[in-house]
Amino acid sequence: MHSVQTQEYDVVIMGAGLAGNCQARHLLLKVPNIKIALIDPRPEERTEKDLKIGESTVEVAALFICKELGLYEYVIENHPPKFGLNFHWPKDPAKTGNIEDYYHVWTNRQPAMTATQLNRAKFERDLLKMNKDMGAVFYNGRVVDVDLTPGDALKTVKVKVGNESLELKTKHVVDAAGRKFIIGRKTDNVLFGPDNLCGVNTGSAWVRVKNVDRTIFHDGYDPDGASCSHYYATNHWFGHGHWLWMIPTDTQSMELSIGIIQHHDVIPTDSINTQEKFYAFLKANHNILYQLVASGENIDFHYWPRLAHTSKVMFSPDNWYVIGDAACIFDAFYSMGSSMTAFAIESVTEIIRAKLAGEPDAEAKRTAYNEFNVVQSGGINQLMRDHPKHLGNASVMSWRIYFEYMLWFGIVVPLFVGKWHLHLTFLKSFINIYRDTVNGLFIDVYKQFNKLVDRQANIGFMDCYRGDQLFGDYNTLMHFDHFLENAKFEPWHCNVFAGLKKTHFYFAIWYMKLQWKGFGLPGLLAPKHLYHFFRLLIIAGFMAISELFYKQKIKGLPTNSQVAKMRQEFTNYRHQPELQPWDQEIAYVSVHNQKVGEAQSDEQETSRVQKVSTLG
């Protein structure tokens, strides 16, 4: 009979994938001397087949991984670059063998905030090693059970490592074990089914191939259209009831991930759940992608019949937390999963830091951050509503992408940059505005899109990267605060109110343009549409007033404290037009080397004489 060993930690993280490893590193960087354990049944060395959905990041996740985790150099040296998102719709569904057979929204420049593609197996393997080097303890085992005691009482995570049984005592436990739902099933915390997920009912099949001939997709030459690579973007391919991703995951082996998000009410499970069926689907509906996968060597194939789920609670008052896929996933569209994880990880770290330090507002933070992450994940869920009807319609879907880009770059990105998702006072008002917008305006817009699809209306084609389609010089990638130019990366230095103000104003303009293009004068004058229009303008005005208060509050605060410190030091600078002497150092080195050489020669001569004497 084997004895049970007991160890105690501040935090036990179940799962050493992307979410678990990122959470561990963030805690190690932010909380000095914290004791962390990571548990995962997979070995430290991950194989090339140990891959899953999520090889692409967007701005928030990339900022988190590279800036907050300090992995810029590592990512540059080990993972493919990324140049935004591209979107493609067939001109004729029966003819899809060439890139010219599609309408496109091409990313035409390197985005101001770079993102990255990821080789997940390599990233998770390397990050686990970094965490161990920083002091985290890794248990290559399986979680048998977890005792989620109430309140601040120690929790117990029971682990099986080989034939050995362990009990890990911990103050905080994080479920980052993905679709095992260790905490979710124990607490009845997970919600499945379209009725709980804004109608989203998705599955996914995907394949990885290496040594592909990428010129089948694009020859890389586009001097009149773009200043960046089309291949190293995340390419989205659309059709009725589905979309496909195309993501390069390695630069040396020309490895490519191609996968589909299927909506079950359009594409049944048994029509796409094997590699042969998936390849047949590609050949019939996106022949250019079939040619790409056929040009390479197959690595693996995966199929998930049920993709979407969410959680009722993200961060419990009983000191347990669910992050990553253990918390929620709806769709891989826009590569939003890792960005939701970034928001969650920063929230969890701040809750745990505050609780370990005994700060009086720790529970208030837990309550606010839980509400924000639940509401935000619900908003992401809404962004996938009615996809089966919209995805394949190039006119409607291009308008939809433009609209959703406005939300992302105008509000969500500056929110993360300025750490406003950790500001308790701000969150109280923001959560209400965000919830009402995505549950009111966005749902209304999607219902209008449904009507346009049913009418087979063509309201034109919008390109989310161009700046000549709305009002003035606006484009969706605009930043309304100069946080990039002035590096306003310290908490609450980025003027998020400017983004909220301008984005709601441009929401109003875009919304009325939709009414005019889609429904004419009756659409413009409809009471419900006028309500949304004026509500957006009122929010923009409210945010303008909030911005005035914010600017008054930060009056005199340096834009960047490091720059301010350097400027202060520079007031004592005096130019000194002289060089320090270096010839004396050279002379010393020459003399030293000469003496060393002479000593070595004497030793060699003495040794030679001794050998001769011995032989004699």
Secondary structure, 3 states (H helix, E strand, C coil): CCCEEEEEEEEEEECCCHHHHHHHHHHHHHCCCCCEEEECCCCCCCCCCCCCCCCECCHHHHHHHHHHCCCHHHHHHHCCEECCEEEEEECECCECCCHHHEEEECCCCCCCCCEEECCHHHHHHHHHHHHHHCCCEEECCEEEEEECCCCCCCEEEEEEECCEEEEEEEEEEEECCHHHCHHHHHHCCEECCHHHCCCCCEEEEEEEEECCCHHHCCCCCCCCCCCCCCCCCEEEEEECCEEEEEEEEECCCCEEEEEEEEECCCCCHHHCCCHHHHHHHHHHHCHHHHHHHHCCEEEEEEEECCCCEEECCCECCCCEEECHHHCCECCCHHHCHHHHHHHHHHHHHHHHHHHHCCCCCHHHHHHHHHHHHHHHHHHHHHCCCCHHHHCCCHHHHHHHHHHHHHHHHHHHHHHHHCCHHHCHHHHHHHHHHHHHHHHHHHHHHHHHHHHHHHCCCCCCCCCCCCCCCCCCCCCCCCCCCCHHHHCCCCCCCCCHHHHHHHHHHHHHHHHHHHHHHHHHHHHHHCHHHHHHHHHHHHHHHHHHHHHHHHHHHCCCCCCCHHHHHHHHHHCCCCCCCCCCCCHHHHHHHHHHHHHHHHHHHHHHHHHHHHHHHHHC
